Amino acid sequence: MAPALILSRLAQMLAVLALLSALFFALLAAMPGDPIDLALAADPRLGPEDAARLRALHGLDQPLHARYLAWAGAVLGGNAGHSRLFAQPVAALLGPALLSTLQLLGWALALALAGGVALGALAAARPRWAPAVAAVALLAQAMPAFWLGLLLIILFAVALGWLPAGGAEPGWRFLLLPVATLAVANLAAYARHTAAALRAALEEPHIRSARARGASEARVLWRHAFPNAAVPVLALAGLDAGALVSGALVTETLFARPGMGKLIYDAVMGSDFNLALLALLLVAAVTMLATLAADLAQRWLDPRLA
């Protein structure tokens, strides 16, 4: 992909983020219960005059567009603001939460791709196994992430006591259940697409030539057929980036992991609109960057797309 095209894609991402910021700002502003309402409910000694002064202090008496422009100018100037709910700078909260979410996403994507490609290759290379692989993929895709997560918690945390039910302590034991929950549904899609792509690739003329030269079936499958089959799988990974990120938010909430999902949930429920808005925009940016990375990987594997 040419540098000019990458810059063009990045410019498009910035434009989309700007539009999303305005949309998120308007939606959050329309939600009932702003910080001043919460302050009035918490302290009955505050009267209407106090509420008016607080609204003027925080700019809540201004029109929506003026409040948005003031907020956007502050953020672009490097001032992300302060979290009312956590009593910390927003930037200090977003960094650790994003790292936790990226760790979960990275392991889940690696597991989903490895498992899906292995199952798809088995179905393509051994047709007698194809019905079993299709059944496993269908079962995996039919299970919602929150339902699967609850089942895993009941089985491995409650009944067997092998793994913790939630939290984010160091070590693989706290990652295993949320990673498995997030990976299973995506594994099913990757398995189906890998099988279909490999079957098509194995029919190409160069595959017959490789077999005629005496190449082993394993070499034919992975060295000659898989690079072409990987292109549509990577395309699927890019298209599924949004679903993977949104699935991570649900999974983090379910397993009480202190990532972006739990942070957004807590911010929205606590009416910490500035934190919720910036967290949502950061999640949107990560989703678009993941899509761009998948696009770059496709073009690297298949130069004809460049």
C-alpha positions in Angstrom: 0.0 0.0 0.0 1.5 3.4 -1.1 2.3 5.9 1.7 -0.1 8.4 0.0 -3.0 5.8 0.3 -2.1 5.2 4.0 -2.2 8.9 4.7 -5.5 9.2 2.9 -6.9 6.4 5.1 -5.7 8.0 8.2 -7.3 11.3 7.1 -10.6 9.5 6.6 -10.3 8.0 10.1 -9.8 11.4 11.6 -12.8 12.7 9.8 -14.9 9.8 11.1 -13.6 10.3 14.6 -14.6 14.0 14.4 -18.2 13.0 13.3 -18.4 10.3 16.0 -17.3 12.7 18.7 -20.1 15.1 17.8 -22.6 12.3 17.7 -21.4 10.8 21.0 -21.4 14.2 22.6 -25.0 14.9 21.6 -26.2 11.4 22.7 -24.5 11.7 26.1 -25.8 15.2 26.6 -29.4 13.9 25.9 -29.1 11.3 28.7 -31.0 12.2 31.9 -29.1 13.1 35.0 -26.1 15.4 34.4 -23.5 15.9 37.1 -25.4 18.9 38.6 -28.5 16.8 38.9 -26.5 14.2 40.8 -25.0 16.9 43.1 -28.4 18.2 43.9 -29.7 14.7 44.7 -26.7 14.0 46.9 -26.9 17.3 48.9 -30.4 18.5 49.6 -28.9 21.8 51.0 -28.1 22.9 47.4 -30.9 25.1 46.0 -31.8 26.4 42.6 -29.3 29.3 42.8 -26.5 26.9 43.7 -27.4 24.7 40.8 -27.4 27.7 38.4 -23.9 28.8 39.6 -22.6 25.2 39.1 -24.1 25.0 35.7 -22.4 28.3 34.7 -19.1 27.1 36.2 -19.1 23.9 34.1 -20.5 25.6 31.0 -23.7 23.6 31.1 -25.8 26.7 30.6 -24.3 27.1 27.1 -25.9 25.8 23.9 -25.0 22.3 22.9 -22.8 23.3 20.0 -20.9 25.8 22.1 -20.2 23.2 24.8 -19.0 20.7 22.1 -16.6 23.2 20.6 -15.2 24.1 24.0 -14.8 20.4 24.8 -13.2 19.6 21.4 -10.8 22.6 21.7 -9.7 21.5 25.2 -9.1 17.9 24.0 -7.2 19.0 20.9 -5.1 21.3 23.2 -4.0 18.3 25.2 -6.5 18.7 28.1 -8.5 15.5 28.4 -10.1 16.8 31.6 -10.8 15.2 35.0 -13.0 12.2 35.8 -15.6 13.2 38.3 -16.4 9.6 39.1 -12.8 8.4 39.8 -11.3 11.7 40.9 -8.4 11.3 38.5 -7.2 12.8 35.2 -9.0 11.0 32.3 -5.7 10.3 30.6 -4.4 8.4 33.6 -7.5 6.1 33.5 -7.5 5.5 29.7 -4.0 4.2 29.4 -4.1 1.2 31.8 -7.6 0.4 30.6 -6.6 0.4 27.0 -3.6 -1.8 27.7 -5.7 -4.3 29.5 -8.2 -4.4 26.6 -5.5 -4.8 24.0 -4.0 -7.7 25.9 -7.4 -9.4 25.9 -7.9 -8.7 22.2 -4.5 -9.8 21.2 -4.7 -13.2 22.9 -8.3 -13.8 21.8 -7.5 -12.9 18.1 -4.4 -15.1 18.2 -6.4 -18.0 19.6 -9.3 -17.5 17.2 -7.1 -17.4 14.2 -4.9 -20.3 15.2 -7.9 -22.5 16.1 -10.0 -21.4 13.1 -7.2 -21.9 10.6 -6.3 -25.3 12.0 -10.0 -26.5 11.8 -10.4 -25.0 8.4 -7.2 -26.7 7.1 -8.4 -30.0 8.6 -11.8 -29.6 6.8 -10.1 -28.7 3.4 -7.3 -31.4 3.6 -9.5 -34.2 5.1 -13.0 -33.9 3.5 -14.3 -36.7 5.8 -13.7 -34.3 8.8 -15.6 -31.4 7.1 -19.0 -32.2 8.6 -17.6 -32.4 12.1 -15.8 -29.1 11.6 -18.9 -27.5 10.3 -20.9 -28.7 13.3 -18.3 -27.4 15.7 -18.3 -24.0 13.9 -22.1 -23.8 13.9 -22.3 -24.6 17.6 -19.6 -22.1 18.5 -21.2 -19.3 16.5 -24.6 -20.0 18.0 -23.5 -19.2 21.5 -23.6 -15.5 22.6 -20.4 -14.4 24.3 -22.2 -13.5 27.6 -23.9 -16.8 27.7 -20.7 -18.8 27.0 -18.9 -16.7 29.5 -21.5 -17.5 32.2 -21.2 -21.2 31.4 -17.5 -21.2 31.6 -17.7 -19.4 35.0 -20.2 -21.9 36.3 -18.1 -24.9 35.1 -14.5 -23.9 35.7 -14.8 -21.3 38.5 -17.8 -22.4 40.6 -18.2 -26.2 40.0 -14.5 -27.2 39.5 -12.8 -24.3 41.2 -9.9 -24.4 38.7 -9.9 -20.8 37.5 -11.0 -17.5 39.0 -14.4 -16.1 38.0 -13.0 -12.6 37.3 -10.4 -10.0 38.0 -7.2 -9.0 36.4 -4.4 -10.2 38.6 -1.1 -11.1 36.9 -0.9 -14.6 35.4 -2.6 -16.6 32.7 -5.3 -18.0 35.0 -7.1 -14.7 35.0 -6.9 -14.4 31.3 -8.0 -17.9 30.2 -11.7 -17.7 30.6 -12.3 -14.2 29.1 -9.9 -15.0 26.2 -11.7 -18.3 25.5 -15.1 -16.6 25.7 -14.1 -13.9 23.2 -12.3 -16.3 20.8 -14.9 -19.0 20.3 -17.4 -17.2 18.1 -14.7 -15.7 15.9 -12.9 -19.0 15.7 -16.1 -20.4 14.0 -16.1 -17.8 11.3 -12.4 -18.2 10.6 -12.7 -22.0 10.4 -15.5 -21.7 7.7 -13.7 -19.1 5.7 -10.4 -20.9 5.9 -11.9 -24.2 4.7 -13.7 -22.5 1.8 -10.6 -20.5 0.7 -8.3 -23.5 1.0 -10.6 -25.7 -1.1 -10.6 -23.0 -3.8 -6.8 -22.6 -3.6 -6.1 -26.3 -3.8 -7.9 -26.3 -7.2 -5.5 -23.7 -8.7 -3.1 -24.9 -11.5 0.1 -24.1 -9.6 -1.1 -26.6 -6.9 -1.2 -29.4 -9.5 2.3 -28.3 -10.6 3.6 -28.5 -7.1 2.2 -32.0 -6.6 3.6 -33.1 -9.9 7.1 -31.9 -8.7 6.7 -34.3 -5.7 5.9 -31.7 -3.0 4.4 -33.3 0.1 0.7 -32.6 0.9 1.7 -30.6 4.0 4.0 -28.4 1.9 1.3 -28.0 -0.8 -1.2 -27.0 1.8 0.8 -24.5 3.9 3.5 -23.3 1.4 1.5 -23.1 -1.8 -2.2 -22.9 -1.0 -2.4 -21.1 2.4 -0.8 -17.7 1.4 -3.7 -17.2 -1.1 -6.3 -18.5 1.3 -5.1 -16.2 4.0 -6.2 -13.1 2.1 -9.9 -13.5 2.6 -9.4 -14.7 6.2 -7.5 -11.5 6.9 -10.3 -9.5 5.2 -12.7 -11.2 7.5 -10.5 -10.3 10.5 -10.6 -6.6 9.5 -14.3 -6.6 9.0 -14.8 -8.4 12.4 -12.6 -5.9 14.2 -15.6 -3.9 15.4 -17.4 -7.1 16.6 -14.2 -8.3 18.4 -13.8 -5.0 20.2 -17.5 -4.8 21.2 -17.3 -8.4 22.3 -14.3 -7.5 24.5 -16.3 -4.7 26.1 -19.0 -7.2 27.1 -16.5 -9.8 28.2 -14.6 -7.4 30.4 -17.8 -6.4 32.1 -18.8 -10.0 32.6 -15.4 -11.0 34.1 -14.9 -7.7 36.0 -11.7 -6.9 34.1 -10.6 -3.3 34.5 -10.4 -2.6 30.7 -12.2 -0.2 28.4 -15.5 -2.1 28.6 -15.8 -1.8 32.3 -14.5 1.8 32.3 -17.2 2.8 29.7 -19.9 1.0 31.7 -18.9 2.6 35.0 -18.6 6.0 33.3 -22.0 5.9 31.7 -23.8 4.5 34.8 -22.0 7.2 36.9 -22.9 10.0 34.5 -19.2 10.7 34.0 -19.8 11.9 30.4 -16.3 13.3 29.7 -14.7 10.0 30.5 -17.3 7.9 28.7 -17.0 10.1 25.6 -13.2 9.9 25.4 -13.3 6.1 26.1 -15.8 5.5 23.3 -13.7 7.6 20.9 -10.6 5.6 21.8 -12.4 2.3 21.2 -13.6 3.6 17.8 -10.0 4.6 16.9 -8.6 1.2 17.9 -11.3 -0.5 15.8 -10.4 1.5 12.7 -6.7 1.0 13.2 -7.3 -2.8 13.4 -9.2 -2.6 10.1 -6.3 -0.7 8.5 -3.8 -3.2 9.8 -5.8 -6.1 8.3 -6.0 -4.2 5.0 -2.2 -3.7 5.0 -1.6 -7.4 5.8 -3.9 -8.4 2.8 -2.0 -6.2 0.4 1.4 -7.5 1.7 0.2 -11.1 1.1 -1.3 -10.3 -2.3 0.5 -7.4 -4.1 -2.3 -7.4 -6.8 -4.4 -5.5 -4.2 -1.9 -2.7 -3.9 
